């Protein structure tokens, strides 16, 4: 049994890459195959998590890579360059596979588990999901003429759930995390609306959004865990300011 669980992360990674490969090579003819691959991923994750539906851990650990996969597929649909599609497929495959590998060690080989690995991985995956998700949302407004309030509500819900999950993995109480999740979701939804007015591409807007999402998550998490101090805040803010300068300084303004 342990051998089957040991192979599950590799099968999950292969399923993710197979789904993206099908969408890249023949998006219409291979659509059923792609759907089958992507549906297989949460099923395999559920098996890795022992199908413990009644535990919050099951839904948090299942939702984190699933949100990344869904968000990346939405972003994928708006990509035109094949190299960009293959690059995205490779990055998402590695991210989901690495997360599944850490889930395996956490559940089935706890002695080999690296402390805090899932905490930091969850943070990284949610920031990446924020970029992919908002890229697709901005692109939907641009190409599909989707009303702004629809993706704004979706962003609000996604940030709310992401904050709850990040705080839960960090062992923060639900009531404490709920306050930050509500406030952060509202602020980030407002930021999403504000960024949509900039004369820049949807990728630039999404990258800017993800930097602010990262800053919110790391600072609020540190504040709740009582590890936030002046030097840390300055370091994170300086990093975010540098990233924003690079993103906005190299962007094409329409």
C-alpha positions as a Markdown table, in Angstrom:
| # | Residue | x | y | z |
|---|---|---|---|---|
| 1 | Unk | 0.0 | 0.0 | 0.0 |
| 2 | Unk | 2.8 | 2.4 | 0.9 |
| 3 | Unk | 4.3 | 1.8 | -2.6 |
| 4 | Unk | 1.1 | 2.8 | -4.3 |
| 5 | Unk | 1.0 | 6.0 | -2.3 |
| 6 | Unk | 4.7 | 6.5 | -3.1 |
| 7 | Unk | 3.9 | 6.5 | -6.8 |
| 8 | Unk | 0.9 | 8.8 | -6.5 |
| 9 | Unk | 2.8 | 12.2 | -6.7 |
| 10 | Unk | 4.4 | 11.0 | -9.9 |
| 11 | Unk | 1.1 | 10.0 | -11.4 |
| 12 | Unk | -0.4 | 13.3 | -10.4 |
| 13 | Unk | 2.4 | 15.2 | -12.1 |
| 14 | Unk | 2.1 | 13.0 | -15.2 |
| 15 | Unk | -1.7 | 13.7 | -15.3 |
| 16 | Unk | -1.2 | 17.5 | -15.1 |
| 17 | Unk | 1.4 | 17.5 | -17.9 |
| 18 | Unk | -0.7 | 15.1 | -20.0 |
| 19 | Unk | -3.7 | 17.5 | -19.7 |
| 20 | Unk | -1.7 | 20.5 | -20.7 |
| 21 | Unk | -0.1 | 18.5 | -23.6 |
| 22 | Unk | -3.5 | 17.5 | -24.9 |
| 23 | Unk | -4.7 | 21.1 | -24.8 |
| 24 | Unk | -1.6 | 22.4 | -26.5 |
| 25 | Unk | -1.3 | 19.8 | -29.4 |
| 26 | Unk | -5.0 | 19.5 | -30.3 |
| 27 | Unk | -7.3 | 21.5 | -28.0 |
| 28 | Unk | -10.5 | 20.4 | -29.7 |
| 29 | Unk | -9.9 | 16.8 | -30.7 |
| 30 | Unk | -8.1 | 16.0 | -27.4 |
| 31 | Unk | -10.4 | 18.0 | -25.1 |
| 32 | Unk | -12.0 | 14.8 | -23.5 |
| 33 | Unk | -8.5 | 13.5 | -22.8 |
| 34 | Unk | -7.4 | 16.8 | -21.2 |
| 35 | Unk | -10.6 | 16.8 | -19.0 |
| 36 | Unk | -10.0 | 13.2 | -18.0 |
| 37 | Unk | -6.4 | 14.1 | -16.9 |
| 38 | Unk | -7.4 | 17.1 | -14.9 |
| 39 | Unk | -10.3 | 15.3 | -13.2 |
| 40 | Unk | -7.9 | 12.5 | -12.3 |
| 41 | Unk | -5.7 | 14.9 | -10.3 |
| 42 | Unk | -8.2 | 15.7 | -7.5 |
| 43 | Unk | -9.1 | 12.1 | -7.3 |
| 44 | Unk | -5.5 | 11.0 | -6.8 |
| 45 | Unk | -5.0 | 13.8 | -4.3 |
| 46 | Unk | -8.1 | 12.6 | -2.4 |
| 47 | Unk | -6.6 | 9.1 | -2.3 |
| 48 | Unk | -3.3 | 10.5 | -1.1 |
| 49 | Unk | -5.2 | 12.3 | 1.7 |
| 50 | Unk | -7.0 | 9.0 | 2.7 |
| 51 | Unk | -10.4 | 10.4 | 1.8 |
| 52 | Unk | -10.8 | 12.0 | 5.2 |
| 53 | Unk | -13.8 | 14.2 | 4.3 |
| 54 | Unk | -14.6 | 15.2 | 7.8 |
| 55 | Unk | -11.2 | 16.8 | 8.5 |
| 56 | Unk | -10.5 | 20.4 | 7.5 |
| 57 | Unk | -7.0 | 19.3 | 6.5 |
| 58 | Unk | -8.5 | 17.2 | 3.6 |
| 59 | Unk | -10.2 | 20.2 | 2.0 |
| 60 | Unk | -7.3 | 22.6 | 2.6 |
| 61 | Unk | -4.7 | 20.2 | 1.1 |
| 62 | Unk | -7.0 | 19.3 | -1.7 |
| 63 | Unk | -8.1 | 22.8 | -2.5 |
| 64 | Unk | -4.6 | 24.4 | -2.7 |
| 65 | Unk | -3.2 | 22.5 | -5.7 |
| 66 | Unk | -6.7 | 22.3 | -7.3 |
| 67 | Unk | -7.0 | 26.1 | -7.3 |
| 68 | Unk | -3.6 | 26.4 | -8.9 |
| 69 | Unk | -4.6 | 23.9 | -11.6 |
| 70 | Unk | -7.9 | 25.6 | -12.3 |
| 71 | Unk | -6.4 | 29.0 | -12.4 |
| 72 | Unk | -3.5 | 28.0 | -14.6 |
| 73 | Unk | -5.9 | 26.4 | -17.1 |
| 74 | Unk | -7.9 | 29.6 | -17.2 |
| 75 | Unk | -4.7 | 31.5 | -17.9 |
| 76 | Unk | -3.6 | 28.9 | -20.5 |
| 77 | Unk | -6.7 | 29.5 | -22.6 |
| 78 | Unk | -5.6 | 33.0 | -23.3 |
| 79 | Unk | -2.0 | 32.2 | -24.3 |
| 80 | Unk | -1.2 | 32.3 | -28.0 |
| 81 | Unk | 2.5 | 31.3 | -28.0 |
| 82 | Unk | 3.3 | 27.5 | -27.9 |
| 83 | Unk | 6.6 | 28.1 | -25.9 |
| 84 | Unk | 4.6 | 30.0 | -23.3 |
| 85 | Unk | 2.1 | 27.1 | -23.1 |
| 86 | Unk | 4.9 | 24.5 | -22.6 |
| 87 | Unk | 6.6 | 26.7 | -20.0 |
| 88 | Unk | 3.3 | 27.1 | -18.1 |
| 89 | Unk | 2.7 | 23.4 | -18.3 |
| 90 | Unk | 6.1 | 22.6 | -16.9 |
| 91 | Unk | 5.9 | 25.1 | -14.1 |
| 92 | Unk | 2.5 | 23.9 | -12.9 |
| 93 | Unk | 3.4 | 20.2 | -13.3 |
| 94 | Unk | 6.5 | 20.8 | -11.1 |
| 95 | Unk | 4.5 | 22.8 | -8.5 |
| 96 | Unk | 1.6 | 20.4 | -8.2 |
| 97 | Unk | 4.0 | 17.4 | -8.2 |
| 98 | Unk | 6.2 | 18.9 | -5.5 |
| 99 | Unk | 3.2 | 19.7 | -3.4 |
| 100 | Unk | 1.9 | 16.2 | -3.7 |
| 101 | Unk | 5.3 | 14.8 | -2.8 |
| 102 | Unk | 5.2 | 16.8 | 0.4 |
| 103 | Unk | 1.7 | 15.6 | 1.1 |
| 104 | Unk | 2.9 | 12.0 | 0.8 |
| 105 | Unk | 5.7 | 12.5 | 3.3 |
| 106 | Unk | 3.4 | 14.4 | 5.7 |
| 107 | Unk | 0.8 | 11.7 | 5.7 |
| 108 | Unk | 2.6 | 8.5 | 5.0 |
| 109 | Unk | 6.3 | 9.1 | 6.0 |
| 110 | Unk | 6.1 | 11.8 | 8.8 |
| 111 | Unk | 9.7 | 11.2 | 9.9 |
| 112 | Unk | 10.9 | 12.3 | 6.4 |
| 113 | Unk | 8.7 | 15.4 | 6.3 |
| 114 | Unk | 10.5 | 18.8 | 6.3 |
| 115 | Unk | 9.0 | 21.1 | 8.9 |
| 116 | Unk | 6.9 | 24.0 | 7.6 |
| 117 | Unk | 7.2 | 22.8 | 4.0 |
| 118 | Unk | 3.5 | 22.7 | 3.4 |
| 119 | Unk | 3.1 | 26.2 | 5.0 |
| 120 | Unk | 5.5 | 27.9 | 2.7 |
| 121 | Unk | 4.4 | 25.8 | -0.3 |
| 122 | Unk | 0.8 | 26.8 | 0.3 |
| 123 | Unk | 1.8 | 30.5 | 0.3 |
| 124 | Unk | 3.7 | 30.2 | -2.9 |
| 125 | Unk | 0.9 | 28.2 | -4.7 |
| 126 | Unk | -1.7 | 30.7 | -3.6 |
| 127 | Unk | 0.3 | 33.7 | -4.9 |
| 128 | Unk | 0.8 | 31.8 | -8.2 |
| 129 | Unk | -2.9 | 31.0 | -8.3 |
| 130 | Unk | -3.6 | 34.7 | -7.7 |
| 131 | Unk | -1.5 | 35.6 | -10.8 |
| 132 | Unk | -3.1 | 33.0 | -13.0 |
| 133 | Unk | -6.6 | 33.6 | -11.8 |
| 134 | Unk | -6.5 | 37.4 | -12.2 |
| 135 | Unk | -4.8 | 37.1 | -15.6 |
| 136 | Unk | -7.7 | 35.0 | -16.8 |
| 137 | Unk | -10.2 | 37.4 | -15.1 |
| 138 | Unk | -8.6 | 40.5 | -16.8 |
| 139 | Unk | -8.4 | 38.7 | -20.1 |
| 140 | Unk | -12.1 | 37.8 | -19.8 |
| 141 | Unk | -13.0 | 41.4 | -19.4 |
| 142 | Unk | -10.8 | 42.4 | -22.4 |
| 143 | Unk | -11.7 | 39.6 | -24.9 |
| 144 | Unk | -15.1 | 38.3 | -23.7 |
| 145 | Unk | -16.4 | 41.7 | -22.5 |
| 146 | Unk | -17.3 | 40.2 | -19.2 |
| 147 | Unk | -18.8 | 42.8 | -16.7 |
| 148 | Unk | -16.2 | 43.9 | -14.1 |
| 149 | Unk | -18.3 | 42.9 | -11.1 |
| 150 | Unk | -18.4 | 39.2 | -12.0 |
| 151 | Unk | -14.6 | 38.6 | -11.9 |
| 152 | Unk | -14.3 | 41.0 | -8.9 |
| 153 | Unk | -16.7 | 38.8 | -6.9 |
| 154 | Unk | -14.8 | 35.7 | -8.0 |
| 155 | Unk | -11.5 | 37.4 | -6.8 |
| 156 | Unk | -13.1 | 38.3 | -3.5 |
| 157 | Unk | -14.1 | 34.7 | -2.9 |
| 158 | Unk | -10.8 | 33.3 | -4.0 |
| 159 | Unk | -8.7 | 35.6 | -1.8 |
| 160 | Unk | -11.0 | 34.9 | 1.1 |
| 161 | Unk | -10.6 | 31.1 | 0.8 |
| 162 | Unk | -6.8 | 31.5 | 0.1 |
| 163 | Unk | -6.3 | 33.5 | 3.3 |
| 164 | Unk | -8.3 | 31.0 | 5.4 |
| 165 | Unk | -6.2 | 28.2 | 4.0 |
| 166 | Unk | -2.9 | 29.9 | 4.5 |
| 167 | Unk | -3.8 | 30.8 | 8.1 |
| 168 | Unk | -5.1 | 27.3 | 8.8 |
| 169 | Unk | -1.9 | 25.7 | 7.5 |
| 170 | Unk | 0.0 | 28.1 | 9.7 |
| 171 | Unk | -2.0 | 26.9 | 12.7 |
| 172 | Unk | -3.9 | 30.1 | 13.2 |
| 173 | Unk | -7.3 | 29.9 | 14.8 |
| 174 | Unk | -10.3 | 30.0 | 12.5 |
| 175 | Unk | -11.9 | 33.1 | 14.2 |
| 176 | Unk | -8.7 | 35.0 | 14.0 |
| 177 | Unk | -8.1 | 34.0 | 10.4 |
| 178 | Unk | -11.7 | 34.9 | 9.5 |
| 179 | Unk | -11.2 | 38.6 | 10.4 |
| 180 | Unk | -8.1 | 38.9 | 8.2 |
| 181 | Unk | -9.7 | 36.9 | 5.4 |
| 182 | Unk | -12.8 | 39.1 | 5.2 |
| 183 | Unk | -10.7 | 42.3 | 5.3 |
| 184 | Unk | -8.1 | 41.1 | 2.9 |
| 185 | Unk | -10.7 | 39.8 | 0.4 |
| 186 | Unk | -12.5 | 43.1 | 0.3 |
| 187 | Unk | -9.3 | 45.1 | -0.1 |
| 188 | Unk | -7.9 | 42.8 | -2.8 |
| 189 | Unk | -11.2 | 42.9 | -4.7 |
| 190 | Unk | -11.0 | 46.7 | -4.7 |
| 191 | Unk | -7.4 | 46.5 | -5.8 |
| 192 | Unk | -8.5 | 44.3 | -8.7 |
| 193 | Unk | -11.0 | 46.8 | -9.8 |
| 194 | Unk | -8.5 | 49.7 | -9.5 |
| 195 | Unk | -5.9 | 47.9 | -11.5 |
| 196 | Unk | -8.4 | 47.2 | -14.3 |
| 197 | Unk | -8.4 | 50.9 | -15.1 |
| 198 | Unk | -4.6 | 51.0 | -15.8 |
| 199 | Unk | -3.7 | 51.2 | -19.5 |
| 200 | Unk | -1.6 | 48.0 | -19.3 |
| 201 | Unk | -1.9 | 44.4 | -20.4 |
| 202 | Unk | -3.8 | 41.8 | -18.5 |
| 203 | Unk | -0.6 | 40.1 | -17.6 |
| 204 | Unk | 0.9 | 43.2 | -16.1 |
| 205 | Unk | -2.2 | 43.9 | -14.1 |
| 206 | Unk | -2.2 | 40.3 | -12.8 |
| 207 | Unk | 1.5 | 40.5 | -11.9 |
| 208 | Unk | 0.9 | 43.7 | -9.9 |
| 209 | Unk | -2.0 | 42.1 | -8.1 |
| 210 | Unk | 0.0 | 39.0 | -7.2 |
| 211 | Unk | 2.7 | 41.2 | -5.6 |
| 212 | Unk | 0.2 | 42.9 | -3.4 |
| 213 | Unk | -1.4 | 39.6 | -2.6 |
| 214 | Unk | 2.0 | 38.2 | -1.5 |
| 215 | Unk | 2.6 | 41.3 | 0.6 |
| 216 | Unk | -0.8 | 41.0 | 2.3 |
| 217 | Unk | -0.4 | 37.3 | 3.0 |
| 218 | Unk | 3.1 | 37.3 | 4.4 |
| 219 | Unk | 2.6 | 40.5 | 6.5 |
| 220 | Unk | -0.8 | 39.4 | 7.9 |
| 221 | Unk | 0.5 | 35.9 | 8.6 |
| 222 | Unk | 3.5 | 37.3 | 10.5 |
| 223 | Unk | 1.4 | 39.7 | 12.4 |
| 224 | Unk | -1.0 | 36.9 | 13.6 |
| 225 | Unk | 1.9 | 34.6 | 14.5 |
| 226 | Unk | 3.6 | 37.5 | 16.4 |
| 227 | Unk | 6.8 | 37.3 | 14.3 |
| 228 | Unk | 6.4 | 40.6 | 12.5 |
| 229 | Unk | 9.1 | 43.2 | 13.4 |
| 230 | Unk | 10.3 | 46.4 | 11.8 |
| 231 | Unk | 13.2 | 44.9 | 9.8 |
| 232 | Unk | 11.0 | 42.1 | 8.4 |
| 233 | Unk | 8.3 | 44.6 | 7.3 |
| 234 | Unk | 10.9 | 46.8 | 5.7 |
| 235 | Unk | 12.4 | 43.8 | 3.9 |
| 236 | Unk | 9.1 | 42.6 | 2.5 |
| 237 | Unk | 7.9 | 46.0 | 1.5 |
| 238 | Unk | 11.3 | 46.7 | -0.2 |
| 239 | Unk | 11.0 | 43.4 | -2.1 |
| 240 | Unk | 7.5 | 44.2 | -3.2 |
| 241 | Unk | 8.5 | 47.8 | -4.2 |
| 242 | Unk | 11.4 | 46.4 | -6.3 |
| 243 | Unk | 9.1 | 43.8 | -8.0 |
| 244 | Unk | 6.5 | 46.5 | -8.8 |
| 245 | Unk | 9.2 | 48.8 | -10.2 |
| 246 | Unk | 10.4 | 46.1 | -12.5 |
| 247 | Unk | 6.9 | 45.0 | -13.5 |
| 248 | Unk | 5.5 | 48.5 | -14.2 |
| 249 | Unk | 8.8 | 49.8 | -15.5 |
| 250 | Unk | 9.1 | 47.1 | -18.2 |
| 251 | Unk | 5.4 | 47.0 | -19.1 |
| 252 | Unk | 3.9 | 48.3 | -22.3 |
| 253 | Unk | 1.5 | 51.1 | -21.6 |
| 254 | Unk | -1.3 | 51.2 | -24.0 |
